Amino acid sequence: MHELTVARSLHDWALAQLEALGRERLVAIELERDPMSCINTEALRFGFEAMSAGGPLAGVELVVNDTTSRYHCHHCGHVVRTEEPPVTCPSCGAATPRLAHDTGVRVVALELSE
Amino acid sequence: MTRIALQKKVLGSNDALAADVRSRLTARHIVAVNLMGSPGSGKTSLIETTARLLRQDIRAAALTGDQATEHDAQRIRAAGIPAIQITTGDECHLNAGRVLDVIDAPELAGAHLLFIENVGNLICPAPYDLGETAKVVVLSAAEGDDKPAKYPALFRRADLLVINKLDLVPFTDFDVEHARRSAMDVAPHLEIVALSCRTGEGLSAWSRWLEQRLAVSP
């Protein structure tokens, strides 16, 4: 499934960050997962673990926190976080809120050893 | 332990490629429609049927994604629309990179309308921006009228829902109104057209929707 693609993208990016920061050891990657991301957490962990085995990211923990979806009003630009899609925008009342374009899995923090 | 806070979308590289696709399409005034839906929902049939409906001054082209075979591209070419098959192998969706690879192909030269037929799948194509102008979900009467509620991520990202194969409704338990309500419950913004590629019912609404998209193209 596509979690492997996502895991590869995350792995390569994290490796580049480690090098850019000049650090040897990454302990954890903290992620926020939108429920509409279509990413299964366990499949993502499995893919990341498989890709990291034997490399500089072996043993890095993925901390995945689920969040609520963001909806963006195409009329006024208001963004609302909610589980269910709003019928109208809570700010301007227009019937234009849409699931935010960048909905997905987001890295929110890296934990590095000293 | 050091904690570095940041905000980085994991599929950010796909979004950058999608932005590249979008700018190339915009520069060439091409309206691109990303057709998504289950295998067998009628995405290819809809493109074939649209070939017969389009005004003579509108030139269309198509990209079709499947794990294997050239079948869909062959069918679409036979209907008179230049088509490129993208075989994805182990990938369950198209991504922006695969579209970017072929965006300058001669088959697309002079096109006003580009259909991007995604891999048949109601889940995985959802989070991938392909640089398209609009996303369309095709749902057929043979699939069941509760699919929007069961697979909301795709429907919430779509601009239009096409309820297809109306000609099969009398032979199934599919309730068109229930399907509409199910879709509106998960995605209140959705436009909906119901049609049959076999009988022609509802096709004028689909044509109008496409022509409106072409009319507002920059």
Interface residues (C-beta under 8 A of the other chain):
Chain A: M1 H2 T5 V6 S9 L10 W13 L21 V27 L31 M36 S37 C38 I39 S69 P85 P86 V87 A95 T96 P97 R98 L99 H101 D102 T103 G104 V105 R106 V107 V108 A109 L110 E111 L112 S113 E114
Chain B: M1 T2 R3 I4 A5 L6 Q7 K8 K9 V10 L11 S13 N14 D15 E91 C92 H93 N95 I123 C124 A126 P127 D129 P152 A153 R156 R157 V186 A187 P188 H189
